[in-house]
Amino acid sequence: MNEQPLPPFLNGVKVSDTFMQYVEPFLNQLILDKAKHGLFDIKIESLDKVLRLPWCIWNAIAAESMSTREIDFLAWIDLILKDMPPSIKNLVASLKERKRTKFDQFKYYLGPYRLYYNKNNELMINVEARARPLKVPNSSIGECLVN
């Protein structure tokens, strides 16, 4: 199956930057929570696991508007969350709302992402836009919600 071309408005817009803007409040809260417990060093492996949740939600909402809706990924996420604490449910609700309101114009799926340190020791992320969905990187959707 050939990839469909991505929308023209993506020209000059880095998907990595868009994804980081989307997850910024989420990551800020994580950093504040870790700091409250005296934890100031966040490892790439931990951050990689944390970013799976917003990655899943972005792609589930993209599937909601772009697919034939053979699988309702948002309903699946909600089913997984049904026995989770209210704080987790609220977090997921805020990520859903953020994607639908502030990032609704970005009608594409997120491809695999990669976290790394550049030569200046700055944490960087590389994310690709995709016209069709991919599976969750190194995980199942359920795993990304509970880890």
C-alpha positions in Angstrom: 0.0 0.0 0.0 1.4 3.4 -1.0 1.7 6.2 1.5 -0.7 9.1 0.8 0.9 12.5 0.6 0.7 14.5 3.8 -1.2 17.8 3.8 0.6 20.8 2.4 0.5 22.8 5.7 3.1 20.4 7.0 5.7 22.1 4.8 8.2 23.8 7.1 6.5 22.5 10.3 8.5 19.9 12.2 6.3 17.1 13.6 8.8 16.7 16.4 8.2 20.3 17.5 4.4 19.9 17.2 4.5 16.7 19.4 6.6 18.4 22.0 4.2 21.4 22.1 1.3 18.9 22.6 3.1 17.0 25.5 4.6 20.1 27.1 2.0 20.5 30.0 2.2 16.7 30.5 6.0 16.7 30.7 6.1 19.9 32.9 3.8 18.1 35.4 6.0 15.0 35.4 9.1 17.1 36.1 7.3 18.9 38.9 6.1 15.7 40.4 9.6 14.1 40.2 11.1 17.3 41.8 8.7 17.1 44.7 10.2 13.7 45.5 13.8 14.9 45.1 14.2 13.2 41.7 15.8 15.5 39.2 17.4 13.1 36.8 14.9 11.7 34.2 16.4 8.9 32.1 15.6 8.6 28.4 14.1 5.1 29.0 11.7 6.5 31.5 10.7 9.4 29.3 10.3 7.0 26.4 7.7 5.1 28.4 6.0 8.2 29.5 5.6 9.6 26.0 3.8 6.4 24.9 0.6 7.6 26.5 0.3 10.9 24.6 1.5 9.2 21.5 -1.3 6.6 21.8 -3.9 9.3 22.4 -2.8 11.4 19.5 -3.0 8.5 17.1 -6.4 7.3 18.6 -7.9 10.7 17.9 -6.3 10.8 14.4 -7.9 7.4 13.8 -11.2 8.7 15.0 -11.3 11.4 12.3 -9.4 9.6 9.5 -10.2 5.9 9.5 -13.2 3.8 8.5 -13.7 3.4 12.3 -13.4 -0.4 12.1 -11.7 -0.2 15.4 -12.6 2.5 18.0 -9.2 3.0 19.6 -10.6 5.7 22.0 -13.2 3.3 23.3 -10.4 0.7 23.8 -8.4 3.3 25.8 -11.5 4.1 27.9 -12.1 0.4 28.6 -8.5 0.0 29.7 -8.9 3.1 32.0 -12.1 2.1 33.6 -10.4 0.8 36.8 -7.6 3.4 36.8 -7.4 6.1 39.5 -9.2 9.4 38.7 -5.9 11.2 38.4 -5.0 8.9 35.4 -8.5 9.3 33.9 -8.2 13.1 34.2 -4.7 13.1 32.6 -6.0 11.1 29.6 -9.1 13.4 29.3 -6.9 16.4 29.3 -4.6 15.0 26.6 -7.7 14.1 24.5 -9.1 17.6 24.9 -5.8 19.2 24.1 -5.4 17.2 20.8 -9.0 18.0 19.8 -8.8 21.7 20.6 -5.3 23.0 20.1 -3.9 20.4 17.7 -7.0 19.5 15.7 -5.6 20.9 12.4 -2.8 18.3 12.5 -4.6 15.5 10.8 -1.9 12.9 10.6 -0.7 9.9 12.6 2.6 10.0 14.5 5.1 7.5 13.5 7.8 6.0 15.7 9.6 8.5 17.9 13.2 8.5 19.0 14.7 10.3 22.0 18.4 11.1 22.1 21.0 13.5 23.3 22.6 15.8 20.7 26.3 16.7 20.7 25.5 19.6 23.1 23.9 17.1 25.5 20.4 18.5 24.9 17.5 16.0 25.0 16.0 15.8 21.5 13.1 13.9 20.0 12.5 12.8 16.4 8.9 12.0 15.3 7.6 11.4 11.8 4.1 12.2 10.5 2.4 9.3 8.8 -0.7 9.2 6.5 -1.6 5.8 7.9 -1.4 4.4 11.4 1.4 2.4 12.9 1.5 0.2 16.0 2.6 1.6 19.3 6.5 1.6 19.4 7.9 -1.3 21.3 4.6 -1.8 23.1 0.9 -2.5 23.0 -1.6 0.3 23.6 -2.5 -1.2 27.0 1.1 -1.4 28.0 1.6 2.3 27.2 -1.3 3.2 29.5 -0.3 1.2 32.5 3.5 1.6 32.5 
